[in-house]
Amino acid sequence: MFKSTEPKTYVIAVLNQKGGVGKTTIATNLAHGLNLMDIPTLLVDGDPQGSARDWHEANGASLVPCVGLDRETLPEDLKSVRNGYEVIVIDGAPQIAKLSAAAIRIADLVLIPVQPSPYDVWATADLVELIKCKQTLTNGFPKAVFILSRVIKNTNLGRDVIGALNEYGFPILTGKTTQYVSYAQSASRGEAVFCHPVSLPADREFSLIINELVDNYIKI
């Protein structure tokens, strides 16, 4: 049984201190997908650049509730907005270790997107160390899991990095995101992949990601 920061609220922090790894894409689609499953979910934009808030504005605040909390006081600030939500998804800030540390303090699960390249694997080392330091003080919490992001189809790169990620000691999701153009097209309209009337490959692969998280990690 996972430890919850507050009863009936499970906090997922989508973090990577390297930019351009698909972090906001994962956070926005995850929050929207959970809401579609009748799991009341709040999206928290923890990045001063405000990409998730821009997405939220582009869809007229119609897909998922979203607030901006991008200060080191995130654990305290979250207390005032969490009531009524079963899950909170935090879109974390890249390259700002103090904001990542704040998100780790409040998280039940840290979801770490990694592109399938050795440079991206190496770039996660500092974040992994932050999480492990917190885990030593809190009986193994938060849990952490890698997700391969923006994988190029018909290449071996995804398989090649799995061995390297295993050395960090965190599990790797079976589900992954692929470089489908529909992710970018959806984001440009302020949508998620689930907004399309016809099921797309990105829709189907992200459904698998959400189901895997719900079945194995999210405890509400």
QUIMO-V360207 format. One record per residue. RES is the residue in one small letter. PHI is phi in whole degrees, -180 to 180 (* if undefined). BURIAL is 1 if it has 9 or more other ideal C-beta (glycine too) atoms within 8 Angstrom, else 0. Layout:
BEGIN
res:RES phi:PHI burial:BURIAL
res:RES phi:PHI burial:BURIAL
END
This chain:
BEGIN
res:m phi:* burial:0
res:f phi:-80 burial:1
res:k phi:-75 burial:0
res:s phi:-106 burial:1
res:t phi:-67 burial:0
res:e phi:-147 burial:0
res:p phi:-57 burial:0
res:k phi:65 burial:0
res:t phi:-132 burial:1
res:y phi:-110 burial:1
res:v phi:-108 burial:1
res:i phi:-111 burial:1
res:a phi:-105 burial:1
res:v phi:-93 burial:1
res:l phi:-130 burial:1
res:n phi:-166 burial:1
res:q phi:-76 burial:1
res:k phi:-94 burial:1
res:g phi:-80 burial:0
res:g phi:74 burial:0
res:v phi:-102 burial:1
res:g phi:88 burial:1
res:k phi:-63 burial:1
res:t phi:-68 burial:1
res:t phi:-58 burial:1
res:i phi:-68 burial:1
res:a phi:-64 burial:1
res:t phi:-69 burial:1
res:n phi:-69 burial:1
res:l phi:-65 burial:1
res:a phi:-62 burial:1
res:h phi:-66 burial:1
res:g phi:-63 burial:1
res:l phi:-66 burial:1
res:n phi:-61 burial:1
res:l phi:-66 burial:0
res:m phi:-89 burial:0
res:d phi:62 burial:0
res:i phi:-108 burial:1
res:p phi:-56 burial:1
res:t phi:-130 burial:1
res:l phi:-111 burial:1
res:l phi:-96 burial:1
res:v phi:-111 burial:1
res:d phi:-88 burial:1
res:g phi:-98 burial:1
res:d phi:-107 burial:1
res:p phi:-56 burial:0
res:q phi:-68 burial:0
res:g phi:72 burial:1
res:s phi:-62 burial:1
res:a phi:-67 burial:1
res:r phi:-69 burial:1
res:d phi:-63 burial:0
res:w phi:-62 burial:1
res:h phi:-63 burial:1
res:e phi:-68 burial:1
res:a phi:-64 burial:0
res:n phi:-98 burial:1
res:g phi:64 burial:0
res:a phi:58 burial:0
res:s phi:-100 burial:0
res:l phi:-101 burial:1
res:v phi:-156 burial:1
res:p phi:-61 burial:0
res:c phi:-144 burial:1
res:v phi:-132 burial:1
res:g phi:-102 burial:1
res:l phi:-136 burial:1
res:d phi:-122 burial:1
res:r phi:-125 burial:0
res:e phi:-67 burial:0
res:t phi:-85 burial:0
res:l phi:-49 burial:1
res:p phi:-58 burial:1
res:e phi:-76 burial:0
res:d phi:-64 burial:1
res:l phi:-66 burial:1
res:k phi:-61 burial:0
res:s phi:-84 burial:0
res:v phi:-123 burial:1
res:r phi:-86 burial:1
res:n phi:-59 burial:0
res:g phi:92 burial:0
res:y phi:-111 burial:1
res:e phi:-87 burial:1
res:v phi:-135 burial:1
res:i phi:-122 burial:1
res:v phi:-110 burial:1
res:i phi:-102 burial:1
res:d phi:-89 burial:1
res:g phi:-79 burial:1
res:a phi:-93 burial:1
res:p phi:-80 burial:1
res:q phi:66 burial:0
res:i phi:-125 burial:1
res:a phi:-61 burial:0
res:k phi:-67 burial:0
res:l phi:-72 burial:1
res:s phi:-64 burial:1
res:a phi:-63 burial:1
res:a phi:-65 burial:1
res:a phi:-67 burial:1
res:i phi:-64 burial:1
res:r phi:-63 burial:1
res:i phi:-98 burial:1
res:a phi:-80 burial:1
res:d phi:-91 burial:1
res:l phi:-140 burial:1
res:v phi:-106 burial:1
res:l phi:-101 burial:1
res:i phi:-113 burial:1
res:p phi:-73 burial:1
res:v phi:-135 burial:1
res:q phi:-74 burial:1
res:p phi:-78 burial:1
res:s phi:-145 burial:0
res:p phi:-60 burial:0
res:y phi:-63 burial:0
res:d phi:-69 burial:1
res:v phi:-62 burial:1
res:w phi:-62 burial:0
res:a phi:-69 burial:1
res:t phi:-83 burial:1
res:a phi:-58 burial:0
res:d phi:-66 burial:1
res:l phi:-64 burial:1
res:v phi:-59 burial:1
res:e phi:-65 burial:0
res:l phi:-60 burial:1
res:i phi:-65 burial:1
res:k phi:-65 burial:1
res:c phi:-62 burial:0
res:k phi:-65 burial:1
res:q phi:-62 burial:1
res:t phi:-67 burial:0
res:l phi:-94 burial:0
res:t phi:-131 burial:1
res:n phi:56 burial:0
res:g phi:89 burial:0
res:f phi:-109 burial:1
res:p phi:-76 burial:1
res:k phi:-70 burial:1
res:a phi:-140 burial:1
res:v phi:-148 burial:1
res:f phi:-86 burial:1
res:i phi:-134 burial:1
res:l phi:-69 burial:1
res:s phi:-127 burial:1
res:r phi:59 burial:1
res:v phi:-71 burial:1
res:i phi:-88 burial:1
res:k phi:-64 burial:0
res:n phi:64 burial:0
res:t phi:-125 burial:0
res:n phi:-97 burial:0
res:l phi:-61 burial:1
res:g phi:-58 burial:1
res:r phi:-68 burial:0
res:d phi:-66 burial:1
res:v phi:-87 burial:1
res:i phi:-61 burial:1
res:g phi:-61 burial:0
res:a phi:-68 burial:1
res:l phi:-66 burial:1
res:n phi:-59 burial:0
res:e phi:-66 burial:0
res:y phi:-77 burial:1
res:g phi:89 burial:0
res:f phi:-102 burial:1
res:p phi:-68 burial:0
res:i phi:-121 burial:1
res:l phi:-61 burial:1
res:t phi:-68 burial:0
res:g phi:-71 burial:1
res:k phi:-151 burial:1
res:t phi:-102 burial:1
res:t phi:-111 burial:1
res:q phi:-76 burial:1
res:y phi:-80 burial:1
res:v phi:-65 burial:0
res:s phi:-64 burial:1
res:y phi:-63 burial:1
res:a phi:-68 burial:0
res:q phi:-64 burial:0
res:s phi:-63 burial:1
res:a phi:-61 burial:1
res:s phi:-65 burial:0
res:r phi:-98 burial:0
res:g phi:73 burial:1
res:e phi:-110 burial:1
res:a phi:-117 burial:1
res:v phi:-66 burial:1
res:f phi:-81 burial:1
res:c phi:-82 burial:0
res:h phi:-75 burial:1
res:p phi:-66 burial:0
res:v phi:-111 burial:0
res:s phi:-61 burial:0
res:l phi:-114 burial:1
res:p phi:-55 burial:0
res:a phi:-65 burial:1
res:d phi:-59 burial:1
res:r phi:-68 burial:1
res:e phi:-71 burial:1
res:f phi:-76 burial:1
res:s phi:-61 burial:1
res:l phi:-64 burial:1
res:i phi:-62 burial:1
res:i phi:-63 burial:1
res:n phi:-63 burial:0
res:e phi:-65 burial:1
res:l phi:-66 burial:1
res:v phi:-65 burial:1
res:d phi:-73 burial:0
res:n phi:-119 burial:0
res:y phi:-128 burial:1
res:i phi:-73 burial:1
res:k phi:-118 burial:0
res:i phi:-130 burial:0
END
